[in-house]
Amino acid sequence: SFNTENNNTENNNTENNNTNNNIANSIFNLQKQINLMQDKIYTLETKLDLILNKI
């Protein structure tokens, strides 16, 4: 019985770790996407400034 409970606890810990890793990876990927979007916005702002300065 103790071994069964121990295995269940280990399985739960493994599942929790996997879930935490998945969440961490998702957040990391979102941060990368946000950084790319910020770069694109900055580039667009720079281009827009150049265009508006010509007018």
C-alpha positions in Angstrom: 0.0 0.0 0.0 2.8 2.4 0.9 4.6 1.6 -2.4 1.4 2.3 -4.3 0.9 5.7 -2.5 4.6 6.5 -3.1 4.2 5.8 -6.8 1.1 7.9 -7.1 2.9 10.8 -5.4 5.8 10.4 -7.8 3.5 10.3 -10.8 1.6 13.4 -9.6 4.9 15.2 -9.1 6.0 14.2 -12.6 2.7 15.4 -14.0 3.0 18.7 -12.1 6.6 19.2 -13.3 5.5 18.5 -16.9 2.6 21.0 -16.6 4.9 23.6 -15.1 7.4 23.1 -17.9 4.7 23.4 -20.5 3.5 26.6 -18.9 7.0 28.0 -18.7 7.6 27.1 -22.3 4.4 28.7 -23.3 5.2 31.9 -21.5 8.7 31.9 -22.9 7.3 31.5 -26.5 4.8 34.3 -25.8 7.6 36.6 -24.6 9.5 35.9 -27.8 6.5 36.7 -29.9 5.9 39.9 -28.0 9.6 40.9 -28.5 9.3 40.3 -32.2 6.1 42.3 -32.3 7.7 45.2 -30.4 10.6 45.2 -32.9 8.2 45.3 -35.8 6.2 48.2 -34.2 9.5 50.1 -33.6 10.5 49.5 -37.3 7.0 50.7 -38.5 7.2 53.8 -36.3 10.7 54.6 -37.7 9.4 54.2 -41.3 6.3 56.3 -40.5 8.5 59.0 -39.1 10.7 59.0 -42.2 7.6 59.2 -44.4 5.9 62.0 -42.4 9.2 64.0 -42.4 9.2 64.0 -46.2 5.7 65.5 -46.4 
